[in-house]
Amino acid sequence: MIEQFHHKFTNSFFLWFDNYLLTKGQAYTNTTGTFFNYNDERFDPTYKVFGSAYKQWVNDSSIAGATIPSGIYANNVFSGRNSNLILDFENGRVLSKSLSTQTPITGSFAVKDFNVYFSNETEEDLIVENKYDINSRIILNDENYITPYDQVIPAIFLSLDGASNKGFALGGMEETTISAKAVILSENNYQLDGVLSIFADSRNEVFPMIPMSNHPTNEFGDLKSGYYSYADLKNQFSINTNFYINNAITSKLTDKVRKSLANDIYVGFIDFEIQQHRYRN
């Protein structure tokens, strides 16, 4: 199947949301940490896996002040992509075919305050049914690697609820209205109120349509070209295909309801109404 409008929207919305949160909220922390070797059955044994204590890392060079890693230090010697190193920003780790599992590895990177995921699960499943590990940004116990692939909190889950079209202008132009949602699962009320405040002010923001082929990361979670800047990427696309945020309504669970959950987390919601005027293909 060729790429459809909804595919382009989900990619565009995800990239905008992630950049907006990191930019407006400075929602990241620069850190230096140790990497720990572990086995991952999804890779053949030629790959050595070294995980940090955090996921996800910031990969957007347009975020002022954020440390975007280009490699790690093995025995205090820098090793980058030209040494056949793969940086998995999504899972906070590096993959290598040349490093020894006994090699001491350290690295510096910016870790997001909130992991951002796209999900098709309902609010009830996200909040009530699912149990999450907390990947706290403050490590209180011995540092160790974070298990890959599992979704951990603090996190924000984005979803597309639906869309509708109505005629807008002669010649076949339509007004497409999209309902999108963000479910925020945070460790404390300060984190939650921060996110809700940032996106309550996102009304009237615009962001471009970016095809999925321009998504910056590959199947390994690394940058396709070794460099990514959302500010640079969005300038490559026509303003005639911008999405417009018509409204953003925020809410959150009360403490009484929150305390009945299996997870001791703070929960909030953002309901977006997003529009674009377009000609259907």
BAVEX-856593 format. One record per residue (C-alpha): residue in three letters; residue number from 1; x, y, z. Coordinates in steps of 0.25 Angstrom, whole numbers, padded with zeros to 4 digits. Each point is the difference from the previous one (the first is absolute). Example, Ala and Ser with C-alpha at 12.3 -4.5 7.8 and 13.67 -1.06 7.14 Angstrom:
BEGIN
BAVEX,ALA,1,0049,-0018,0031
BAVEX,SER,2,0006,0014,-0002
//
This chain:
BEGIN
BAVEX,MET,1,0000,0000,0000
BAVEX,ILE,2,0005,0014,-0003
BAVEX,GLU,3,0001,0010,0010
BAVEX,GLN,4,-0013,0007,0004
BAVEX,PHE,5,-0004,0013,0007
BAVEX,HIS,6,-0001,-0007,0013
BAVEX,HIS,7,0014,-0005,-0001
BAVEX,LYS,8,0005,0013,-0003
BAVEX,PHE,9,-0008,0007,0012
BAVEX,THR,10,0005,-0010,0010
BAVEX,ASN,11,0015,0002,-0004
BAVEX,SER,12,-0002,0015,0000
BAVEX,PHE,13,-0007,0001,0013
BAVEX,PHE,14,0010,-0009,0007
BAVEX,LEU,15,0012,0008,-0005
BAVEX,TRP,16,-0007,0013,0004
BAVEX,PHE,17,-0005,-0004,0013
BAVEX,ASP,18,0014,-0005,0004
BAVEX,ASN,19,0007,0012,-0004
BAVEX,TYR,20,-0010,0010,0006
BAVEX,LEU,21,0001,-0007,0014
BAVEX,LEU,22,0015,0000,-0001
BAVEX,THR,23,0001,0014,-0005
BAVEX,LYS,24,-0011,0007,0009
BAVEX,GLY,25,0002,-0008,0012
BAVEX,GLN,26,0015,-0002,-0001
BAVEX,ALA,27,-0005,-0014,0004
BAVEX,TYR,28,0014,-0008,0000
BAVEX,THR,29,0012,-0002,0009
BAVEX,ASN,30,0014,-0001,-0005
BAVEX,THR,31,0007,-0011,0007
BAVEX,THR,32,0013,-0009,-0001
BAVEX,GLY,33,-0002,-0015,0004
BAVEX,THR,34,0006,-0014,-0001
BAVEX,PHE,35,-0005,-0010,-0010
BAVEX,PHE,36,-0002,-0014,0004
BAVEX,ASN,37,0001,-0012,-0009
BAVEX,TYR,38,-0012,-0010,-0002
BAVEX,ASN,39,-0006,-0010,-0010
BAVEX,ASP,40,-0011,0004,-0009
BAVEX,GLU,41,-0006,-0013,-0007
BAVEX,ARG,42,-0005,0009,-0011
BAVEX,PHE,43,0014,0002,-0006
BAVEX,ASP,44,0010,-0010,-0004
BAVEX,PRO,45,0012,-0003,0009
BAVEX,THR,46,0009,0009,-0009
BAVEX,TYR,47,-0006,0012,0006
BAVEX,LYS,48,0004,0004,0014
BAVEX,VAL,49,-0010,0008,0008
BAVEX,PHE,50,0003,0011,0010
BAVEX,GLY,51,-0012,0006,0007
BAVEX,SER,52,0000,0013,0008
BAVEX,ALA,53,-0009,0003,0012
BAVEX,TYR,54,-0010,0008,-0008
BAVEX,LYS,55,-0009,0000,-0012
BAVEX,GLN,56,-0003,0008,-0009
BAVEX,TRP,57,0011,0009,-0004
BAVEX,VAL,58,-0002,0014,-0007
BAVEX,ASN,59,0004,-0001,-0014
BAVEX,ASP,60,-0004,0013,-0005
BAVEX,SER,61,0012,0010,-0002
BAVEX,SER,62,-0010,0012,-0001
BAVEX,ILE,63,-0002,-0001,0016
BAVEX,ALA,64,0009,0010,0005
BAVEX,GLY,65,0010,-0005,0011
BAVEX,ALA,66,-0004,-0014,-0002
BAVEX,THR,67,0012,-0010,-0001
BAVEX,ILE,68,-0002,-0008,-0013
BAVEX,PRO,69,0009,-0012,0001
BAVEX,SER,70,0008,-0004,-0012
BAVEX,GLY,71,0008,-0012,0007
BAVEX,ILE,72,0005,-0005,0013
BAVEX,TYR,73,0013,-0002,0007
BAVEX,ALA,74,0006,-0013,0001
BAVEX,ASN,75,0012,-0001,0010
BAVEX,ASN,76,-0001,0015,-0001
BAVEX,VAL,77,0002,0000,-0015
BAVEX,PHE,78,-0011,0006,-0009
BAVEX,SER,79,-0007,-0010,-0009
BAVEX,GLY,80,-0011,0005,-0010
BAVEX,ARG,81,-0008,-0005,-0012
BAVEX,ASN,82,0013,-0001,-0008
BAVEX,SER,83,0004,-0011,0009
BAVEX,ASN,84,-0013,-0008,-0004
BAVEX,LEU,85,-0007,0005,0013
BAVEX,ILE,86,-0015,0001,0000
BAVEX,LEU,87,-0007,0010,0009
BAVEX,ASP,88,-0014,-0004,0004
BAVEX,PHE,89,-0006,0013,0005
BAVEX,GLU,90,-0014,-0007,0003
BAVEX,ASN,91,0006,-0011,0009
BAVEX,GLY,92,0011,0008,0006
BAVEX,ARG,93,0011,-0009,-0004
BAVEX,VAL,94,0012,-0002,-0011
BAVEX,LEU,95,0002,-0013,-0008
BAVEX,SER,96,0014,-0004,-0005
BAVEX,LYS,97,0006,-0011,-0008
BAVEX,SER,98,0014,0004,0005
BAVEX,LEU,99,0000,0003,0014
BAVEX,SER,100,0003,-0010,0011
BAVEX,THR,101,-0011,-0003,0010
BAVEX,GLN,102,0011,0002,0011
BAVEX,THR,103,0003,0014,-0005
BAVEX,PRO,104,-0003,0012,0010
BAVEX,ILE,105,-0010,0009,-0008
BAVEX,THR,106,-0005,0014,0004
BAVEX,GLY,107,-0008,0010,-0008
BAVEX,SER,108,-0006,0014,0001
BAVEX,PHE,109,-0014,0003,-0005
BAVEX,ALA,110,-0013,0007,0002
BAVEX,VAL,111,-0012,-0008,0006
BAVEX,LYS,112,-0014,0004,-0002
BAVEX,ASP,113,-0008,0003,0012
BAVEX,PHE,114,-0012,-0007,-0007
BAVEX,ASN,115,0001,-0012,-0009
BAVEX,VAL,116,-0009,0003,-0012
BAVEX,TYR,117,-0008,-0012,-0007
BAVEX,PHE,118,-0011,-0001,-0010
BAVEX,SER,119,-0010,-0010,0004
BAVEX,ASN,120,-0013,-0006,-0004
BAVEX,GLU,121,-0005,-0005,0014
BAVEX,THR,122,-0012,0006,0007
BAVEX,GLU,123,0002,0010,0012
BAVEX,GLU,124,-0005,-0011,0009
BAVEX,ASP,125,0010,-0010,-0005
BAVEX,LEU,126,0011,0010,0001
BAVEX,ILE,127,-0004,0004,0014
BAVEX,VAL,128,-0007,-0011,0007
BAVEX,GLU,129,0005,-0013,-0007
BAVEX,ASN,130,0014,0002,-0003
BAVEX,LYS,131,0011,0000,0011
BAVEX,TYR,132,0013,0008,-0003
BAVEX,ASP,133,0014,0000,0005
BAVEX,ILE,134,0004,0014,0004
BAVEX,ASN,135,0013,0005,-0006
BAVEX,SER,136,0002,0011,0010
BAVEX,ARG,137,0009,0011,-0005
BAVEX,ILE,138,0006,0000,0014
BAVEX,ILE,139,0007,-0013,0003
BAVEX,LEU,140,-0001,-0004,0015
BAVEX,ASN,141,0006,-0014,0000
BAVEX,ASP,142,0011,-0006,-0008
BAVEX,GLU,143,0001,0005,-0014
BAVEX,ASN,144,-0003,-0011,-0011
BAVEX,TYR,145,-0005,-0002,-0014
BAVEX,ILE,146,-0015,0002,-0003
BAVEX,THR,147,-0007,-0011,-0007
BAVEX,PRO,148,-0002,0002,-0015
BAVEX,TYR,149,-0013,0001,-0007
BAVEX,ASP,150,-0010,0001,0012
BAVEX,GLN,151,-0007,0013,0002
BAVEX,VAL,152,0004,0007,0012
BAVEX,ILE,153,-0004,0013,0008
BAVEX,PRO,154,0000,0012,0001
BAVEX,ALA,155,-0006,-0001,-0014
BAVEX,ILE,156,-0010,0006,-0009
BAVEX,PHE,157,-0009,-0009,-0010
BAVEX,LEU,158,-0005,0007,-0012
BAVEX,SER,159,-0012,-0005,-0008
BAVEX,LEU,160,-0009,0003,-0012
BAVEX,ASP,161,-0014,0000,0004
BAVEX,GLY,162,-0007,0003,-0013
BAVEX,ALA,163,-0001,0010,-0012
BAVEX,SER,164,-0011,0006,-0008
BAVEX,ASN,165,-0001,0008,-0013
BAVEX,LYS,166,-0010,0011,-0005
BAVEX,GLY,167,0000,0009,-0012
BAVEX,PHE,168,0008,0013,0002
BAVEX,ALA,169,0002,0006,-0014
BAVEX,LEU,170,-0004,-0001,-0014
BAVEX,GLY,171,0009,-0009,-0008
BAVEX,GLY,172,0000,-0012,0010
BAVEX,MET,173,0007,0006,0012
BAVEX,GLU,174,-0004,-0007,0013
BAVEX,GLU,175,0002,0004,0014
BAVEX,THR,176,0005,-0012,0007
BAVEX,THR,177,-0002,0000,0015
BAVEX,ILE,178,0009,-0010,0008
BAVEX,SER,179,-0003,-0004,0015
BAVEX,ALA,180,0013,-0004,0007
BAVEX,LYS,181,0003,-0004,0014
BAVEX,ALA,182,0012,0000,0010
BAVEX,VAL,183,0000,-0008,0013
BAVEX,ILE,184,0010,0004,0010
BAVEX,LEU,185,0005,-0009,0010
BAVEX,SER,186,0010,0007,0010
BAVEX,GLU,187,0007,-0003,0013
BAVEX,ASN,188,-0005,0013,0007
BAVEX,ASN,189,-0009,0011,-0001
BAVEX,TYR,190,0011,0010,-0004
BAVEX,GLN,191,0003,-0008,-0013
BAVEX,LEU,192,-0015,-0001,-0004
BAVEX,ASP,193,-0003,0015,0002
BAVEX,GLY,194,0012,0004,-0008
BAVEX,VAL,195,-0004,-0009,-0012
BAVEX,LEU,196,-0015,0005,0001
BAVEX,SER,197,0004,0014,0001
BAVEX,ILE,198,0009,0000,-0012
BAVEX,PHE,199,-0010,-0007,-0009
BAVEX,ALA,200,-0012,0009,0005
BAVEX,ASP,201,0008,0011,-0007
BAVEX,SER,202,0001,-0007,-0013
BAVEX,ARG,203,-0013,0005,-0006
BAVEX,ASN,204,0003,0007,-0013
BAVEX,GLU,205,0013,-0007,-0002
BAVEX,VAL,206,0003,-0006,-0014
BAVEX,PHE,207,0009,-0011,-0005
BAVEX,PRO,208,0003,-0006,-0014
BAVEX,MET,209,-0004,-0013,-0006
BAVEX,ILE,210,0013,-0009,0000
BAVEX,PRO,211,-0001,-0013,-0007
BAVEX,MET,212,0004,-0013,0007
BAVEX,SER,213,0011,-0001,-0009
BAVEX,ASN,214,0006,0012,0006
BAVEX,HIS,215,0000,-0006,0014
BAVEX,PRO,216,0014,0002,0006
BAVEX,THR,217,0002,-0014,0006
BAVEX,ASN,218,0003,-0014,-0006
BAVEX,GLU,219,-0004,-0014,0005
BAVEX,PHE,220,0011,0001,0010
BAVEX,GLY,221,-0005,0013,0007
BAVEX,ASP,222,0012,0007,-0006
BAVEX,LEU,223,0000,0013,-0009
BAVEX,LYS,224,0000,-0004,-0014
BAVEX,SER,225,0010,0011,-0004
BAVEX,GLY,226,0007,0001,0013
BAVEX,TYR,227,-0007,0014,0002
BAVEX,TYR,228,-0014,0005,0002
BAVEX,SER,229,-0005,0014,0003
BAVEX,TYR,230,-0016,0002,0000
BAVEX,ALA,231,0002,0014,-0003
BAVEX,ASP,232,0008,-0003,-0012
BAVEX,LEU,233,-0010,-0011,-0004
BAVEX,LYS,234,-0012,0008,0001
BAVEX,ASN,235,0005,0011,-0009
BAVEX,GLN,236,0001,-0010,-0012
BAVEX,PHE,237,-0015,-0001,-0001
BAVEX,SER,238,-0010,0009,-0006
BAVEX,ILE,239,-0008,0009,0009
BAVEX,ASN,240,-0012,-0003,-0008
BAVEX,THR,241,-0001,-0014,0007
BAVEX,ASN,242,0001,0005,0014
BAVEX,PHE,243,-0009,-0006,0011
BAVEX,TYR,244,-0006,0011,0009
BAVEX,ILE,245,-0004,-0003,0015
BAVEX,ASN,246,-0014,0006,0001
BAVEX,ASN,247,-0001,-0004,0015
BAVEX,ALA,248,0007,-0008,0011
BAVEX,ILE,249,-0007,-0003,0013
BAVEX,THR,250,0007,-0006,0012
BAVEX,SER,251,-0005,-0008,0012
BAVEX,LYS,252,0005,-0009,0011
BAVEX,LEU,253,-0005,-0011,0009
BAVEX,THR,254,-0003,0004,0014
BAVEX,ASP,255,0008,-0005,0012
BAVEX,LYS,256,-0012,-0008,0004
BAVEX,VAL,257,-0001,-0008,-0013
BAVEX,ARG,258,0015,0000,-0002
BAVEX,LYS,259,0002,-0008,0013
BAVEX,SER,260,-0009,-0011,-0004
BAVEX,LEU,261,0010,-0003,-0012
BAVEX,ALA,262,0009,-0012,0001
BAVEX,ASN,263,0012,0009,-0003
BAVEX,ASP,264,0003,0012,0009
BAVEX,ILE,265,0000,0010,-0012
BAVEX,TYR,266,-0005,0014,-0003
BAVEX,VAL,267,-0009,0000,-0013
BAVEX,GLY,268,-0004,0011,-0009
BAVEX,PHE,269,-0006,0001,-0014
BAVEX,ILE,270,0001,0010,-0012
BAVEX,ASP,271,-0011,0000,-0010
BAVEX,PHE,272,0004,0006,-0013
BAVEX,GLU,273,-0008,0005,-0011
BAVEX,ILE,274,0009,0002,-0013
BAVEX,GLN,275,-0004,0005,-0013
BAVEX,GLN,276,0005,0000,-0014
BAVEX,HIS,277,-0006,0006,-0013
BAVEX,ARG,278,0004,-0009,-0012
BAVEX,TYR,279,-0003,-0007,-0013
BAVEX,ARG,280,-0003,-0015,0001
BAVEX,ASN,281,0009,-0009,-0009
//
